[in-house]
Amino acid sequence: MPTSSGAPAPVAPAPDLSRTVSGTLDQAVATITATLKQQGFGILSDIDVAATLTSKLGVTMQPYRILGACAPHLAHQAIQVDPSIGLLLPCNVVVRQLEPGQIAVSIIDPETMFAAAPPELRERLPDLAGEARAKLAAALEAMA
């Protein structure tokens, strides 16, 4: 859609990095965990959403997990500049079954998330989100 000046409106970046893989949910979780580790990320949390909804609400759904991924050196840099950046950490990785044997792995795009940070923080850490994005994309690509 054009802007009032007639120029095309900027296209917003996709909010996530995604791919579909074959196998089981547990295999995909193990693989993304290993490829993230190779890129300097660890998993701080692992939430089994499907199990939680079954136990709390009695509903069933396809397997669905949310992993909280963190690269300690990047998190430390950001927290040193502004401790409130923790509101945007860790990077969520969603691993969900689409159908038996087909698993979607989606990772929040740090550049999209970092856009919500105060401008002064973005100015003081201009390459942080790009570095995180490159490492997360490499981990996702390595899942092949």
Backbone torsions as a table, in degrees:
resi	resn	phi	psi	omega
1	MET	NA	132.2	-179.5
2	PRO	-71.9	153.2	174.8
3	THR	-82.8	177.8	179.7
4	SER	-62.8	-22.1	178.2
5	SER	-83.7	-4.9	-179.0
6	GLY	92.0	-11.7	178.4
7	ALA	-76.4	150.7	177.4
8	PRO	-62.1	141.3	177.2
9	ALA	-68.9	144.5	178.4
10	PRO	-63.0	144.2	178.9
11	VAL	-88.1	127.1	178.7
12	ALA	-71.0	142.1	178.3
13	PRO	-67.1	152.0	175.6
14	ALA	-61.3	141.3	-177.4
15	PRO	-74.7	-6.7	-178.3
16	ASP	-146.2	166.9	173.0
17	LEU	-112.2	126.8	-172.9
18	SER	-138.9	157.3	170.3
19	ARG	-158.6	158.2	176.3
20	THR	-111.0	135.7	-179.4
21	VAL	-127.7	159.5	176.3
22	SER	-92.8	150.4	177.5
23	GLY	127.4	-161.2	179.3
24	THR	-98.7	165.4	177.6
25	LEU	-61.5	-44.0	-179.8
26	ASP	-62.2	-38.1	176.7
27	GLN	-63.8	-43.3	-179.7
28	ALA	-64.9	-40.4	178.1
29	VAL	-62.5	-44.5	179.7
30	ALA	-63.2	-41.7	-178.3
31	THR	-68.2	-47.0	-178.9
32	ILE	-67.1	-34.9	176.9
33	THR	-61.7	-43.6	-179.8
34	ALA	-67.7	-42.7	-178.4
35	THR	-71.6	-32.2	174.4
36	LEU	-65.7	-40.1	178.6
37	LYS	-59.9	-39.9	178.2
38	GLN	-62.2	-24.5	-179.8
39	GLN	-97.0	6.7	176.4
40	GLY	92.7	13.3	179.2
41	PHE	-104.0	148.4	171.2
42	GLY	-121.1	164.4	178.0
43	ILE	-101.3	116.3	-179.6
44	LEU	-87.8	-27.9	-178.2
45	SER	-146.6	153.6	178.2
46	ASP	-142.5	105.7	-176.4
47	ILE	-105.6	119.9	176.4
48	ASP	-89.7	92.2	-175.4
49	VAL	-63.6	-43.7	-178.3
50	ALA	-59.8	-45.8	180.0
51	ALA	-65.5	-39.6	179.4
52	THR	-63.4	-45.3	-179.9
53	LEU	-66.9	-33.7	176.2
54	THR	-65.0	-46.8	-177.1
55	SER	-72.3	-34.8	-176.3
56	LYS	-88.3	-34.5	-174.0
57	LEU	-119.0	-10.1	-178.2
58	GLY	72.9	18.8	179.0
59	VAL	-100.5	155.4	175.8
60	THR	-117.0	147.5	178.4
61	MET	-151.0	169.1	176.3
62	GLN	-60.4	151.7	176.3
63	PRO	-52.5	135.8	-173.2
64	TYR	-154.6	119.0	178.5
65	ARG	-128.7	147.9	175.0
66	ILE	-117.5	120.3	177.0
67	LEU	-102.8	138.1	175.4
68	GLY	-98.9	105.3	-176.9
69	ALA	-98.0	139.5	-178.8
70	CYS	-141.9	134.7	171.1
71	ALA	-101.5	104.1	-173.1
72	PRO	-52.0	-41.5	-177.5
73	HIS	-66.8	-35.8	177.7
74	LEU	-72.8	-41.9	178.7
75	ALA	-61.7	-42.4	-179.8
76	HIS	-61.7	-44.2	178.4
77	GLN	-56.9	-48.1	-176.4
78	ALA	-67.1	-42.9	-178.6
79	ILE	-66.6	-33.1	177.1
80	GLN	-63.2	-33.9	-179.7
81	VAL	-79.8	-41.8	-178.5
82	ASP	-155.3	106.0	-177.5
83	PRO	-57.7	-23.4	-179.4
84	SER	-72.3	-8.2	177.8
85	ILE	-61.9	-19.3	177.0
86	GLY	-56.1	-22.2	176.1
87	LEU	-63.1	-23.4	-179.5
88	LEU	-101.0	5.1	-178.4
89	LEU	-112.3	155.1	-9.4
90	PRO	-79.7	-178.0	176.1
91	CYS	-80.0	125.0	179.5
92	ASN	-80.1	136.7	175.0
93	VAL	-121.6	118.7	179.1
94	VAL	-102.1	126.9	176.8
95	VAL	-120.5	116.0	-175.6
96	ARG	-140.4	147.5	178.9
97	GLN	-82.8	127.0	175.7
98	LEU	-84.7	-45.8	175.4
99	GLU	-157.9	165.3	-179.4
100	PRO	-53.2	126.9	179.1
101	GLY	87.1	-5.8	179.4
102	GLN	-123.7	118.4	-175.0
103	ILE	-120.9	130.6	174.1
104	ALA	-95.1	133.1	175.2
105	VAL	-121.1	119.9	-178.5
106	SER	-127.7	138.1	179.9
107	ILE	-125.0	132.5	177.2
108	ILE	-58.9	137.1	178.5
109	ASP	-78.2	116.2	-178.5
110	PRO	-59.2	-30.6	179.1
111	GLU	-66.8	-38.6	176.1
112	THR	-65.7	-45.0	-179.5
113	MET	-65.7	-42.3	-177.0
114	PHE	-65.9	-21.8	177.7
115	ALA	-62.0	-22.4	178.7
116	ALA	-81.9	-10.8	-179.6
117	ALA	-72.6	155.4	177.7
118	PRO	-58.6	144.0	-177.9
119	PRO	-54.0	-38.1	-178.7
120	GLU	-65.5	-32.1	176.8
121	LEU	-69.9	-44.0	178.1
122	ARG	-61.3	-36.1	178.9
123	GLU	-68.7	-36.6	-177.5
124	ARG	-80.5	-18.3	179.3
125	LEU	-131.2	60.4	-170.9
126	PRO	-64.2	-26.8	-175.4
127	ASP	-102.7	-3.1	-173.9
128	LEU	-60.2	-52.8	-177.1
129	ALA	-64.6	-38.7	178.7
130	GLY	-64.8	-40.0	178.0
131	GLU	-65.4	-44.8	178.5
132	ALA	-61.5	-43.7	-179.1
133	ARG	-61.0	-44.4	-179.3
134	ALA	-61.3	-42.7	-179.5
135	LYS	-68.5	-40.6	178.8
136	LEU	-67.0	-41.9	178.6
137	ALA	-62.8	-40.2	179.0
138	ALA	-64.2	-40.0	178.1
139	ALA	-63.4	-43.0	179.5
140	LEU	-65.2	-43.0	-179.8
141	GLU	-63.8	-34.5	-177.6
142	ALA	-73.0	-5.1	-179.0
143	MET	-71.5	-10.4	-174.4
144	ALA	-47.1	NA	NA
